[in-house]
Amino acid sequence: MKSFHIKNNPNHNGEVIDLNKLIRENSIELKNENSLSDLIDKIGDARYVMLGEASHGTHEYYKWRTQISKILIEKKGFSFIAVEGDWPDCYRLNRYIKNYHNSGNSAYDVLHTFNRWPTWMWANWEMVALAEWLREYNDKKPQPDKIGFYGLDVYSLWESFESIIEYLDENDQLTKQSAIKALKCFEPYNDREGQEYAKAAKMVTSLCENEVVELLSKIRLNAPSYNSDPEAVMNVEQNAQIIVNAERYYRAMVKASTESWNIRDRHMVYTLNNLMNFHGPNAKGIIWEHNTHIGDARATDMVAEGMVNVGQIINQQHKDEGVYSIGFGSYQGTVVAGREWGDVMQIMKVPEAVKYSWEYELHRLDAKDRIVFMTDIMKQTIGNKKFGHRAIGVVYRPKYELFGNYVPSKMALRYNAFIFLDETNALHPLHIKPDGHQLPETYPFGV
């Protein structure tokens, strides 16, 4: 990745850009929750607020997304939080925070059942704190006004089958047989991650496609007659759609193309649109996903590879309704990740950001946490300038990060605002019970 330094370089009008001065004049220091007031004002009446993260294992990203989400729920009337997680797992948490019958005794118990790798991504103490706050908040609200919590992702093929068959066993025995037929089609490839199915798709292109499409059609046809609460019906329809799109996703995995990425992000947008429709014409949604999903792909090199993402599609579909995206990043610290897919989780050091990257430029400004607003002057001045922008996934190899962890980005066009945290720390997985003094400050309910 080729980097550049802006100071003493001209913009398209031939003027010298003083990046430090530009950022300072279009940002505020982030000291505490009170510092968020300007950001909330900028969000205004937007119906879609997307909150990013530069890794899936950083405490401060969860902390600040939680604080922003609480304010949006309390002050702006937002309806739900939708995250980069599996639908069946998150729907169980949704039932708990809404206090449905037999929904669990604690957020800890519910989140501890999130067992798909990387478990730490949602099974962490930071999420326990948010879930218990949502439960307490919802207990004061009538059922139609309770805040929801949902997963947007496409990976849960087997779990979605289990959920559908359990529901149909009580509500639609005939369609249940179609679900069992479709499930049996997948049984020879039951590796839970889709790898075996993807390999088989090299030889037979359709495999189980017809079975899952037929199942979805029958569920949609019969859904109006199901005698249960509307959210349960929405849940079974969503699981059927997941099965269809997961099958497409796994088939696309075998191709040397970007199609599997696009299938996944389009599915997440479909799910988000479905949730907005379910919650009614005044619905507002908060979206928690990695920066690579919520930052507009058109402001990165993804566009040249034919890739789209949630941020791009939501802006294209709903810009007139108000869309506000907030990226996150840090200069250095620690993070929870694995060195290979499926590896044991570990706390790794995040080295200082590489020279002239976005995070480096913000650090050298004054090494303070801050909120940068992508104002018109920011767009006009550096809108066409690309910075290296760090992105850490669930697999992380710090010694190679210079070559694989920086996304060339037109930062002023990728987000509406950016939260910079100079030094961050690894989050707190549930599977590692911390000592009292190590509990994250977002957790107010004790261990």
C-alpha positions in Angstrom: 0.0 0.0 0.0 1.4 3.3 -1.0 1.1 6.0 1.7 1.4 9.8 1.3 1.7 12.8 3.6 -0.6 15.7 3.0 1.1 18.6 4.7 3.0 20.7 2.1 1.0 18.9 -0.7 -1.5 20.8 -2.7 -5.1 19.9 -3.1 -6.9 20.0 -6.4 -7.0 23.8 -6.3 -3.2 24.0 -5.8 -3.5 25.1 -2.1 -1.3 23.6 0.6 -3.2 21.5 3.0 -2.4 21.7 6.7 -4.0 18.4 7.8 -3.5 19.0 11.5 -5.2 22.4 11.4 -8.0 20.9 9.3 -8.7 18.1 11.7 -8.5 20.2 14.7 -11.0 22.7 13.3 -13.5 19.9 12.5 -13.2 17.7 15.6 -13.8 17.8 19.3 -11.9 16.0 22.1 -13.7 12.9 23.4 -13.4 13.1 27.2 -16.6 11.4 28.5 -20.2 10.8 27.7 -21.0 14.6 27.7 -18.6 14.9 24.7 -21.2 13.0 22.7 -23.7 15.8 22.6 -22.3 17.3 19.4 -22.3 14.0 17.7 -25.9 13.3 18.7 -26.9 16.7 17.3 -25.2 15.9 14.0 -27.1 12.6 13.8 -30.3 14.7 14.0 -33.3 12.8 12.7 -31.5 10.1 10.8 -33.3 6.8 10.8 -30.2 4.7 10.2 -27.1 5.1 12.5 -24.2 2.8 11.7 -21.6 2.3 14.4 -18.3 0.7 13.2 -15.3 -0.8 14.8 -11.7 -1.4 13.6 -11.6 -4.8 15.2 -13.9 -7.4 16.7 -12.0 -7.6 20.0 -11.6 -4.1 21.4 -13.2 -3.0 24.7 -13.5 0.7 23.9 -15.4 0.2 20.6 -18.1 -1.7 22.5 -18.1 0.8 25.3 -18.6 3.8 23.1 -21.1 2.1 20.8 -23.0 1.2 24.0 -23.0 4.8 25.2 -24.1 6.2 21.8 -26.8 3.5 21.5 -28.2 4.3 24.9 -28.6 8.0 24.1 -30.1 7.2 20.7 -32.7 4.9 22.4 -33.5 7.3 25.2 -33.4 10.6 23.4 -34.1 9.8 19.8 -36.6 6.9 20.0 -34.6 4.2 18.2 -36.3 0.9 17.9 -33.6 -1.8 17.8 -29.9 -2.6 17.6 -28.9 -4.9 14.8 -25.4 -6.4 14.8 -22.9 -8.4 12.8 -24.0 -11.6 14.5 -26.0 -14.8 13.9 -29.8 -14.4 13.8 -30.8 -17.4 16.1 -28.3 -16.5 18.8 -29.2 -12.8 18.8 -32.9 -13.6 18.7 -32.6 -15.5 21.9 -31.0 -12.4 23.5 -33.8 -10.3 21.9 -36.3 -12.5 23.8 -34.4 -12.1 27.0 -34.2 -8.3 26.9 -38.0 -8.2 26.1 -38.7 -10.6 29.0 -40.5 -13.2 27.0 -41.6 -16.4 28.7 -38.8 -18.9 29.3 -36.2 -16.5 27.8 -33.5 -17.1 30.3 -32.5 -16.0 33.8 -29.7 -13.6 32.9 -27.9 -12.0 30.0 -24.8 -13.9 31.1 -26.6 -17.2 30.7 -28.0 -16.3 27.3 -24.7 -14.9 25.9 -22.7 -17.8 27.2 -24.6 -20.0 24.7 -23.1 -18.1 21.8 -20.7 -20.8 20.8 -19.8 -20.1 17.2 -16.2 -19.1 16.7 -15.2 -16.3 17.4 -17.1 -16.7 20.6 -15.7 -13.5 22.2 -17.3 -11.3 19.6 -20.7 -11.3 21.4 -20.0 -13.5 24.4 -18.3 -10.8 26.4 -18.9 -8.8 29.6 -19.4 -5.6 27.6 -22.4 -7.2 25.9 -23.8 -8.5 29.2 -23.8 -4.9 30.5 -25.7 -3.7 27.4 -28.2 -6.5 27.5 -29.0 -6.0 31.2 -29.5 -2.3 30.5 -31.8 -3.1 27.7 -33.8 -5.5 29.8 -34.1 -2.9 32.6 -35.1 -0.3 30.1 -37.7 -2.6 28.4 -39.3 -3.6 31.7 -40.7 -0.1 31.9 -42.1 -0.2 28.4 -45.3 -1.8 26.9 -44.6 -4.8 24.6 -44.9 -2.9 21.3 -42.4 -0.2 22.5 -39.7 -2.6 23.7 -36.2 -2.2 22.1 -35.1 -5.2 20.0 -31.7 -6.8 19.4 -31.1 -8.8 16.2 -28.3 -10.5 14.2 -27.8 -9.6 10.6 -25.4 -12.3 9.4 -25.9 -15.3 7.1 -23.8 -18.0 8.7 -26.3 -19.8 10.8 -27.6 -22.4 8.4 -27.8 -25.3 10.8 -29.1 -23.2 13.7 -31.8 -21.7 11.5 -32.9 -25.2 10.5 -33.2 -26.2 14.1 -35.2 -23.1 14.9 -37.6 -23.6 12.0 -38.2 -27.3 12.7 -38.9 -26.6 16.4 -41.4 -23.8 15.4 -43.1 -25.8 12.6 -43.5 -28.8 14.9 -46.1 -26.8 16.8 -47.6 -24.8 14.0 -47.3 -26.5 10.6 -46.6 -30.2 10.4 -46.9 -30.3 6.6 -44.3 -27.6 6.0 -42.2 -29.3 8.7 -41.7 -32.2 6.4 -40.3 -29.8 3.7 -37.9 -28.5 6.3 -36.7 -32.0 7.2 -36.3 -32.8 3.5 -34.2 -29.7 3.0 -32.1 -30.5 6.1 -31.4 -34.0 5.0 -30.0 -32.6 1.7 -27.4 -30.8 3.8 -26.6 -33.7 6.2 -23.7 -35.2 4.1 -22.0 -31.8 4.4 -22.5 -31.1 8.1 -19.3 -29.4 9.0 -21.2 -26.4 10.4 -19.0 -23.9 8.5 -20.1 -24.8 5.0 -16.7 -25.8 3.7 -17.8 -29.3 2.7 -20.9 -28.0 1.0 -18.8 -25.5 -0.9 -16.4 -28.2 -2.0 -19.3 -30.4 -3.2 -20.7 -27.4 -5.1 -17.7 -27.6 -7.4 -19.1 -30.8 -8.9 -22.9 -30.1 -8.6 -23.9 -26.5 -9.0 -27.4 -26.6 -7.5 -27.1 -29.2 -4.7 -29.8 -28.1 -2.2 -30.9 -24.9 -3.8 -34.3 -26.1 -4.9 -35.1 -27.6 -1.5 -34.4 -24.4 0.5 -36.2 -22.1 -2.0 -39.3 -24.4 -1.8 -39.1 -24.3 2.0 -39.0 -20.5 2.0 -41.9 -20.3 -0.4 -44.1 -22.5 1.8 -43.3 -20.7 5.0 -44.2 -17.3 3.3 -47.4 -18.7 1.9 -48.5 -20.2 5.3 -47.2 -17.5 7.6 -50.5 -15.5 7.8 -52.2 -18.5 9.2 -49.7 -19.2 12.0 -51.3 -18.7 15.3 -48.5 -17.1 17.3 -47.1 -13.7 18.1 -46.0 -11.6 15.1 -42.3 -11.6 16.2 -42.2 -15.4 16.3 -43.6 -15.5 12.7 -41.1 -12.9 11.6 -38.4 -15.1 13.2 -39.3 -18.2 11.3 -39.5 -16.3 8.0 -36.1 -14.8 8.7 -34.6 -18.1 9.4 -35.9 -19.5 6.2 -34.4 -16.6 4.3 -31.1 -17.2 6.0 -31.1 -20.8 4.8 -31.6 -19.7 1.2 -28.9 -17.0 1.3 -26.5 -19.2 3.3 -26.8 -21.9 0.6 -26.0 -19.3 -2.0 -23.1 -18.0 0.1 -21.5 -21.4 0.5 -21.9 -22.1 -3.2 -20.2 -18.8 -4.0 -17.3 -19.6 -1.7 -15.8 -21.9 -4.3 -15.5 -19.2 -6.9 -12.5 -16.9 -7.1 -14.6 -13.8 -7.0 -16.2 -11.3 -4.6 -19.7 -12.7 -4.9 -19.7 -14.4 -1.5 -18.9 -11.1 0.2 -21.7 -9.3 -1.8 -24.2 -12.1 -1.0 -23.4 -11.7 2.7 -23.7 -7.9 2.8 -26.8 -7.8 0.6 -28.4 -10.4 3.0 -27.5 -8.1 6.0 -29.3 -5.2 4.2 -32.3 -7.4 3.4 -32.5 -8.3 7.1 -32.2 -4.7 8.2 -34.9 -3.6 5.7 -37.1 -6.4 7.0 -36.6 -5.2 10.6 -37.4 -1.6 9.7 -40.7 -2.8 8.0 -41.5 -5.0 11.0 -41.1 -2.1 13.5 -43.3 0.2 11.5 -43.1 3.5 9.6 -41.5 5.4 12.4 -38.8 2.8 13.0 -35.2 3.8 13.6 -32.3 1.3 13.6 -28.8 1.2 15.1 -26.3 -1.0 13.3 -23.2 -2.4 14.9 -20.7 -3.8 12.4 -17.0 -3.7 11.4 -15.9 -0.6 9.6 -15.4 -2.7 6.4 -19.2 -3.2 6.4 -20.6 0.2 7.5 -18.0 2.5 5.9 -19.2 3.3 2.3 -17.3 0.9 0.0 -17.3 3.5 -2.8 -14.7 5.4 -0.8 -12.3 2.4 -0.8 -10.6 0.2 -3.3 -13.4 -2.3 -2.8 -15.3 -0.6 -5.5 -12.7 -1.4 -8.1 -13.1 -5.1 -7.2 -16.8 -5.1 -7.7 -17.6 -5.3 -4.0 -20.5 -3.6 -2.2 -21.2 -3.3 1.5 -23.9 -2.4 3.9 -22.8 1.2 4.2 -23.0 1.8 0.4 -26.3 0.0 -0.1 -28.0 1.7 2.8 -26.9 5.1 1.6 -28.1 4.3 -1.9 -31.5 3.1 -0.7 -32.2 5.3 2.3 -30.2 8.5 2.1 -33.4 10.6 1.9 -34.5 9.1 5.3 -31.3 10.0 7.0 -28.2 7.8 7.2 -25.3 8.5 9.6 -22.2 6.3 9.8 -19.5 6.5 12.4 -16.2 4.8 12.0 -13.9 3.8 14.8 -10.1 3.4 15.1 -7.1 3.5 17.4 -3.4 4.1 17.3 -2.2 1.3 19.5 -3.2 -1.1 22.3 -4.3 -4.7 22.7 -7.0 -6.8 21.0 -8.6 -10.2 21.3 -8.2 -12.3 18.2 -6.9 -15.6 16.8 -3.8 -16.3 14.7 -5.8 -18.6 12.4 -9.5 -19.3 11.8 -10.8 -21.4 14.7 -7.7 -20.7 16.8 -7.8 -20.2 20.5 -8.5 -16.6 21.4 -5.7 -14.6 22.8 -4.8 -11.0 23.7 -2.4 -9.6 21.2 -0.5 -6.3 21.1 -1.7 -3.8 18.4 1.4 -2.0 17.4 1.7 1.7 16.7 -0.1 2.7 13.4 2.1 2.9 10.4 3.4 6.2 9.3 1.0 8.5 7.5 -1.9 6.3 8.0 -5.2 7.9 9.2 -4.6 6.7 12.7 -1.0 7.9 12.7 -2.1 11.4 11.6 -4.7 11.6 14.4 -2.2 10.4 17.0 0.5 12.9 16.1 -2.1 15.7 16.3 -2.1 15.6 20.1 -2.5 11.9 21.1 -6.0 12.6 22.4 -9.2 10.8 21.8 -11.5 12.8 19.6 -14.5 12.8 17.3 -13.8 14.0 13.8 -16.7 15.3 11.8 -16.6 14.8 8.0 -17.9 18.3 7.3 -18.3 19.8 3.8 -14.9 21.5 4.2 -13.3 18.1 5.1 -14.9 16.6 2.0 -13.9 19.5 -0.2 -10.3 19.5 1.1 -9.3 15.8 1.5 -12.3 14.0 0.0 -10.2 12.6 -2.8 -7.2 11.8 -0.7 -6.6 8.2 0.3 -5.2 7.2 3.7 -4.3 3.8 5.0 -7.0 2.9 7.5 -6.4 0.0 9.9 -8.8 -2.9 9.9 -8.3 -5.9 12.2 -10.4 -9.0 11.8 -11.0 -12.0 14.0 -7.8 -13.5 12.6 -4.9 -11.2 13.3 -1.1 -11.5 12.7 0.4 -8.2 14.0 3.8 -8.8 12.3 2.1 -8.8 8.9 -0.3 -6.0 9.4 1.5 -3.5 7.2 0.7 -5.6 4.2 -2.8 -6.8 5.0 -4.5 -4.6 7.6 -4.7 -1.2 6.0 -7.6 -0.3 3.7 -6.9 2.7 1.4 -9.8 5.0 2.1 -11.1 8.4 1.3 -11.9 9.0 4.9 -14.0 12.1 4.5 -16.3 10.2 2.1 -16.3 6.9 3.9 -18.0 8.0 7.1 -20.0 10.9 8.4 -17.9 11.0 11.6 -14.9 9.1 13.0 -14.2 8.3 16.6 -10.4 8.1 17.3 -9.1 6.4 20.5 -5.4 6.8 20.9 -4.9 3.7 22.9 -7.4 0.8 23.3 -7.6 -2.4 25.2 -8.8 -6.0 24.6 -12.4 -6.7 25.5 -13.4 -9.1 28.2 -14.6 -12.5 27.0 -17.2 -14.3 29.1 -15.2 -17.5 29.0 -12.5 -15.8 31.1 -14.0 -14.6 34.4 -12.1 -11.5 35.4 -11.2 -10.5 38.9 -13.3 -7.7 40.4 -10.7 -5.0 39.5 -10.6 -6.1 35.9 -14.3 -5.8 35.1 -15.0 -3.4 32.3 -16.4 -0.1 33.4 -19.5 -0.8 31.2 -20.5 -3.6 33.5 -22.6 -2.2 36.4 -24.4 -5.3 37.7 -21.6 -7.3 39.4 -20.3 -10.8 38.5 
